[in-house]
Amino acid sequence: MSKPRISNDTTSDRGHGRIVVLSGPSGVGKSTLAQAVIASTPGIVRSVTYTTRPPRPGEVDGSDYHFISPEAFLQRSGAGEMLESATVHNYLYGTSRLDVDHLRQQGLDVLLVIDYQGAAALRQQHVEALYIFVLPPSMAALEQRLRQRHADHEASLRTRLAIAPTEMAQYQDYDYVIVNDDLKSATQQLQAIVLADRCCLSRLDRRYPIFAELDGWRHERVSSA
């Protein structure tokens, strides 16, 4: 794995959606978990990652990933269009800065399903986000899931399993950890994290009259003191 590229900062503002980072080893169920929480939680969407790897059976260009050539990827990266990018299993992966900014400006929370290298690049840029890591219940469970998806030949599968402990050891750098033992439970945990964050003081939806009323009351108290 190569060192991730570092792009300029993107910060979260009141009224803008939050960036939600979801990382974990290959086969842990990140994409399935992302789809489940998006289907059950209003106001959160996925930013589709750009990659140079070929599609797996059943994957749809523009929905699962944007599949592009290495030349096109490097052109976008060189033009500063990537919020983060990394080389994973000899393929390039990256997140479009423009896509993320456009979605956040609509007030949507944006889910990034990215490798731990990409997450590290965001932290190095001081990008405000919820950083969530997904673990399997055991190494045996991870191997079983990788074999069941029939996406890799044996040599590639063994490479993924060999790298997995290094990837999973990064969980300590994240804000939250979800053990994906049961999809329904894991989805509920991810949804709870996203919904609780929307209640943080810095993200309060101030369109309700109560906030203006309380601001007026506080102003009157200060003026009469």
Residue, then its C-alpha position, 0 to 999 in steps of 0.5 A: m500500500s502506498k502513502p495516501r495523497i493529501s488534499n486541502d481541507t474541507t470543514s463542516d459548517r452549520g447548515h451543512g451535512r456531516i461527512v461520515v467515514l466508514s472503514g474496515p477490511s475487505g469482506v467486512g460488509k461495509s458496502t452492505l452496511a452503507q446501503a442498509v443505513i441509507a435505506s433506513t435513514p433520511g438525509i444521508v447519501r453515499s459519495v460514490t468512490y472513483t477507482t481504477r479496479p475492474p468491476r466485480p460481478g453485479e457492480v454497477d458503474g456510477s452506483d457502486y463505484h465510478f470505474i475509470s482508467p488510471e490515466a483519468f484518475l491521475q488527471r483528476s487527482g493532479a487537478g486537485e479534484m480528489l478530497e483523498s486518494a490511496t492505492v489499495h491492493n494495487y488499484l487507485y481509489g479516491t473521493s471527489r471533493l466536488d461531489v462531497d461539497h455539493l451534497r453537503q451544501q444540500g444539508l445531506d450527511v455524506l457517507l464515505v466508504i474508504d480505506y483507512q489510508g484515505a481516512a488518515a489523509l482526511r484526519q491529517q487535513h483536519v477534516e471534521a467527520l464522524y470516523i467509524f470502523v467496522l470489524p468482523p467478529s473474528m478472522a475466521a468470519l472474515e475469511q468465510r465472507l471473502r470466500q462466499r462473495h466469490a470475487d477473488h482468486e485464491a492468491s488475491l484472497r490470501t493477500r487480502l487476509a494477510i493485509a487484514p490485521t494491519e487494516m483492522a489494527q487502525y480501529q483505535d484511531y476512529d471515533y466509533v467501532i461497530v462489530n458487524d456480527d449481525l447486519k440488522s444490529a450493525t445497521q441500527q448502531l450506525q444509524a444511532i451514531v448518525l442520528a445522535d450526531r445531528c443533535c450535537l449543539s454545533r449542528l442544531d437545526r435552528r429553523y424552529p422558532i424556539f431558538a429565536e425566542l430563547d435568543g430574544w429572552r437571553h438578550e432581554r435578560v442581559s439588557s435589563a441586568 
